[in-house]
Amino acid sequence: MTINPLELFLWTFRRNEKDVVNLYTALSPVMQLATGGSMLNFGFWSKNHPDPISAQNNLCMFFANMAELASTLKVVDVGSGLSAPSKLWRDTYPDINLYDVNINFKQLIDSGFEKNIEFLNSTSTKLPFADDSVDRVLALESAQHFNPLISFISESKRILKKSGLLVIAIPVSLENPSFRKLGLLKFTWSSEHYLLDTVKQFIESGGFVISEEKLIGEFVYGPLADYYIENRMTLKKSILEKYPNYVEKILYKSLLSMKKASEKKYIDYVLLKCTLKS
């Protein structure tokens, strides 16, 4: 796959909706090559989940438990990627109906046709649902791309039933994300660099109460980087079959920067469960 380095830089730097689509279309296969699956999240790693697919499934199910998917019917997954999480949730909770919203039309097409999953090509800031019509709005490692994030939160409030939940899993900064602190990650972190306090402020000012908060960055960034380092030769060989060498080098150095930033508590990974204010 040929990628123009200048285009890659511009997609990462500008980060508008078209850039995000182009970036994921070009680089999602890197994640698939590195993990052997179709999940696009960083994973929730542990001794019982020491490999990418297991860690990614673990994050999906931890997120699902927080979202109380076992007791719901109509679920909107915003920024659904290749819909691997929705397929896992559908298989685990066969009574739910999932609506996967993705601005990336190619990813929706690649997801195919699935029982109990409807695919919708739309932006996160204009959700195609009626007022008070859904039980859950989910954003699993996608809200970092929503700009403005406050518009997504407003739309979530509009479409949720009074008893509904908004649940978000998102990489965040804990301090001002400067180059001195993030290094290369400052430029390769291809999303908005939202501060945790800013995300929480948007949620609360948008009409929600945060009922549960989990910070799991130590189980995300470091283990992911360690896995890549330990298996780099094999993973590099797979990546170089489809991508130029510089893509793998940037990925490797970005993972090192990510691990360092996590260890120094410059970045974290938060899961937030939110209810509507009464």
C-alpha positions in Angstrom: 0.0 0.0 0.0 1.4 3.4 -1.0 1.1 6.2 1.4 2.3 9.7 0.7 4.3 10.8 3.8 3.1 14.4 3.4 -0.6 13.3 3.2 0.0 11.2 6.3 1.3 14.2 8.2 -1.5 16.4 7.0 -4.2 13.9 8.0 -2.6 13.6 11.5 -2.1 17.4 11.9 -5.4 18.7 10.6 -7.7 15.9 12.0 -10.9 17.0 10.3 -13.5 14.4 9.5 -12.2 13.7 6.0 -8.7 13.3 7.3 -9.8 10.8 10.0 -11.6 8.8 7.3 -8.4 8.8 5.1 -6.2 7.9 8.0 -8.3 4.9 9.1 -8.7 3.7 5.6 -4.9 3.8 5.1 -3.8 2.6 8.5 -6.5 0.3 10.0 -4.9 -2.7 8.1 -1.7 -2.1 10.1 -3.6 -2.8 13.3 -5.2 -5.9 11.7 -1.8 -7.1 10.5 -0.3 -6.6 14.0 -3.2 -8.3 15.9 -4.5 -10.8 13.5 -8.1 -9.6 14.0 -10.5 -6.8 13.1 -10.6 -5.0 16.5 -9.2 -1.5 16.3 -8.8 -0.7 20.0 -5.6 -0.8 22.2 -6.9 -3.6 24.5 -7.2 -4.1 28.2 -4.2 -6.3 29.0 -3.6 -8.7 32.0 -2.0 -12.1 32.8 -5.2 -13.7 31.5 -5.2 -11.5 28.4 -1.6 -11.4 27.2 -2.2 -11.2 23.4 -3.9 -8.5 21.3 -7.1 -10.3 20.4 -7.7 -11.5 24.0 -6.9 -8.0 25.4 -9.1 -6.3 22.8 -12.0 -8.6 23.6 -11.4 -8.1 27.3 -11.7 -4.3 26.8 -14.9 -4.7 24.8 -16.5 -6.9 27.5 -15.4 -4.7 30.4 -16.9 -1.8 28.5 -20.1 -3.8 27.8 -20.5 -4.6 31.5 -20.1 -1.0 32.4 -22.7 -0.1 29.8 -25.1 -2.8 31.3 -25.7 -4.2 27.8 -27.3 -7.3 29.4 -30.3 -5.3 30.3 -30.9 -3.2 27.2 -32.4 -3.4 23.7 -31.5 -0.5 21.4 -27.8 0.3 21.4 -26.0 2.9 19.2 -22.2 2.4 18.7 -20.7 5.6 17.4 -17.4 5.3 15.5 -17.9 1.6 15.1 -14.8 0.9 13.0 -15.1 -2.6 11.4 -17.9 -3.5 13.9 -15.9 -6.2 15.6 -17.1 -5.0 19.0 -20.7 -5.0 17.9 -20.4 -8.5 16.6 -19.0 -9.7 20.0 -21.8 -7.9 21.9 -24.5 -9.2 19.6 -23.2 -12.8 20.1 -23.0 -12.3 23.9 -26.4 -10.5 24.3 -28.6 -11.9 21.5 -31.6 -9.7 22.4 -30.0 -6.4 21.7 -30.3 -4.4 18.5 -27.2 -2.5 17.5 -26.9 0.5 15.3 -23.3 1.1 14.1 -22.6 4.7 13.1 -19.5 5.3 11.1 -18.5 8.3 8.9 -16.1 5.9 7.1 -18.3 4.3 4.4 -15.6 1.9 3.3 -15.4 0.4 6.8 -19.2 0.0 6.8 -19.0 -1.9 3.5 -16.2 -4.0 4.8 -18.2 -4.9 7.8 -20.7 -6.8 5.6 -24.3 -7.7 6.6 -25.0 -8.8 10.1 -28.0 -10.1 12.1 -29.2 -7.5 14.6 -26.7 -4.9 13.4 -27.7 -2.0 11.2 -25.0 0.1 9.6 -25.4 3.8 9.3 -23.1 6.2 7.4 -23.2 9.4 9.5 -21.2 11.8 11.5 -21.0 11.7 15.3 -22.3 15.2 15.6 -25.6 14.6 13.6 -26.9 11.2 14.8 -29.8 9.9 12.6 -32.1 9.0 15.5 -35.3 10.4 16.9 -35.4 12.2 20.3 -35.6 9.9 23.4 -35.4 6.7 21.2 -32.3 4.7 22.3 -31.2 2.9 25.5 -27.4 3.3 25.1 -24.9 5.5 23.2 -21.5 4.0 23.1 -18.1 5.4 22.0 -15.4 2.8 22.4 -12.1 4.4 21.6 -13.6 6.7 19.0 -14.7 9.9 20.8 -11.1 11.2 20.6 -11.9 11.8 16.9 -15.2 13.7 17.5 -14.8 17.4 16.9 -16.4 19.2 18.5 -16.9 16.6 21.2 -19.5 18.7 22.9 -21.8 18.3 19.9 -21.6 14.5 20.1 -22.5 14.7 23.8 -25.4 17.0 23.0 -26.7 14.6 20.3 -26.3 11.7 22.8 -28.5 13.5 25.3 -31.1 14.2 22.6 -31.5 10.6 21.4 -31.2 8.9 24.8 -34.2 7.8 26.8 -34.4 9.2 30.3 -33.1 6.0 31.7 -30.4 5.7 29.1 -26.6 5.6 29.4 -23.8 7.3 27.6 -20.6 5.2 27.9 -17.2 6.4 26.6 -13.8 4.8 26.5 -11.2 7.3 25.4 -7.4 8.0 25.5 -6.8 11.3 27.4 -4.0 13.6 28.4 -3.6 14.3 32.1 -1.4 17.4 31.5 -0.9 19.9 28.7 0.2 17.6 25.8 3.4 19.4 24.8 6.1 18.0 22.6 8.5 17.9 25.6 6.2 15.5 27.4 4.9 13.4 24.5 7.8 13.4 22.1 7.0 11.8 18.7 3.6 10.9 20.1 2.7 14.6 19.9 2.6 14.3 16.1 1.6 10.6 15.6 -1.3 10.7 18.1 -3.8 11.0 15.3 -6.8 12.4 17.2 -7.8 15.3 19.4 -5.6 15.5 22.5 -8.4 16.0 25.0 -7.5 16.6 28.6 -9.4 14.3 31.1 -10.8 17.3 32.9 -12.0 18.8 29.6 -13.8 15.6 28.7 -15.5 15.4 32.1 -16.4 19.1 31.9 -18.0 18.6 28.5 -20.0 15.7 29.8 -21.3 17.5 32.8 -22.1 20.7 31.0 -23.8 18.6 28.4 -26.5 17.4 30.8 -25.0 14.2 32.2 -23.7 13.0 35.5 -20.7 10.7 35.6 -21.7 7.8 37.7 -18.6 5.6 37.2 -15.0 6.4 36.1 -12.2 3.9 35.5 -8.6 4.8 34.7 -6.9 1.8 33.1 -4.0 3.3 31.2 -1.4 1.2 33.0 -3.1 -1.9 31.6 -3.3 -0.5 28.1 -0.3 1.4 26.8 2.7 -0.3 28.4 1.5 -3.9 27.8 0.6 -3.0 24.2 4.1 -1.5 23.6 5.8 -4.4 25.3 4.0 -6.9 23.1 5.0 -5.2 20.0 8.6 -4.9 21.2 8.8 -8.6 22.0 7.3 -9.6 18.7 8.6 -6.9 16.5 10.5 -9.1 14.0 7.5 -11.2 13.2 5.1 -8.2 13.2 7.4 -6.1 11.1 7.7 -8.8 8.5 3.9 -8.9 8.1 3.6 -5.1 8.0 6.3 -4.7 5.4 4.4 -7.0 3.0 1.9 -4.2 2.5 3.5 -1.0 3.8 6.7 0.9 3.3 9.4 0.6 5.9 8.9 4.1 7.4 5.4 3.2 8.5 6.6 0.4 10.7 9.4 2.6 12.1 7.0 5.4 13.0 4.6 2.8 14.6 7.5 1.4 16.7 8.8 4.7 17.9 5.3 6.0 18.6 4.6 2.9 20.8 7.8 3.6 22.7 6.7 7.3 23.2 3.3 6.1 24.3 4.7 3.8 26.9 7.0 6.5 28.3 4.2 9.1 28.4 1.9 6.6 30.3 4.6 5.7 32.8 5.2 9.4 33.5 1.4 9.9 33.9 1.2 12.3 31.0 -1.6 10.2 29.4 -4.2 7.8 30.6 -7.1 5.8 29.3 -10.5 6.4 30.9 -13.9 4.7 30.8 -16.8 6.9 31.8 -20.4 5.8 32.5 -22.8 8.7 32.3 -26.5 9.2 33.2 -28.8 12.0 32.3 -29.3 14.7 34.9 -32.8 14.5 36.4 
